[in-house]
Amino acid sequence: MTTILIVLLILNAIALITVVLLQSGRSAGLSGAISGGAEQLMGKQKARGIEAFLSKATVILAVLFFVLTILLAYFI
């Protein structure tokens, strides 16, 4: 059982790293950090297409990562 959980955890970690690296940055340098913050707080922009998919995939993979980690700690 622990071997299966370890393999699943490693595959999940690789997928999570890949999905996070595929996401684009939230700001475009220093000018985006100064002016872009107000747009994110005040604007009603929603992620569309691949950005929305990557965002949802990141959340799902992160939750799965924590669940697998807790299960692995329980069985060891």
N, C-alpha and C positions, 0 to 999 in steps of 0.2 A: 504494500500500500504506500509506503513512504517513497519507494522508487518512482511510482506513477506520479505522486504529488510533486516530487522534485523535478521530473521531466516536464510536467505541466507548468510548474513555476518558472522554469528556465525558458520555455517557449513563450509564456506570457510576458516575461520580462523583455525578451527580444522584440516581441510585437509592440509592447508599450514604448520601448526606446525608439523603434522605427516610426510609430505614429506621432510621437512627440517631435521628432526631428523633421518630419514632413510638414508640420504646421508652420505657417508664416509668423513672423514676429508681430507683436501688437503695435509697435511704433517704428517709425522710419528714422532712426537716429535721434540726435539731440533735439532737432526741431519737432519731431513727432512726439517726443517725450513732453515737451513744453506745451504745444498746442493740441496734441492728440488726446491728452487726458480729458480735456473738457468735452471733446467730441464723443468720447466713449461714455462719459457720465450723462451728458445732456442729450446726445443724439439717440435716435431709435433705430440704429442700424442692427440688422440681424445677419448672422452668418448664413450664407447660401451655398449650395452645392457642396463642393469637396471640403470647404472649411467647416460646414455644419457636420458633415460625416466624420471628419477627423476629430472634432470636438466631442461628439457623442462616443466615438470609439475610444478616445482617451479616458473618458469617465468610466465606461464599461470595463476596459482593461485594468484600470486602477482599482476598481472595486473587486474585480476577480483576483487581482494580485493580493490584496489584503485578505480575502477569504482563503485563498490557497495558502498563504503564509500562516494564518491562524490554524487552519487544519493541519498543516505540517507540524507546527509546534505542538498541537494536541496529540498527534500520533507518535511523536518522538519521545 
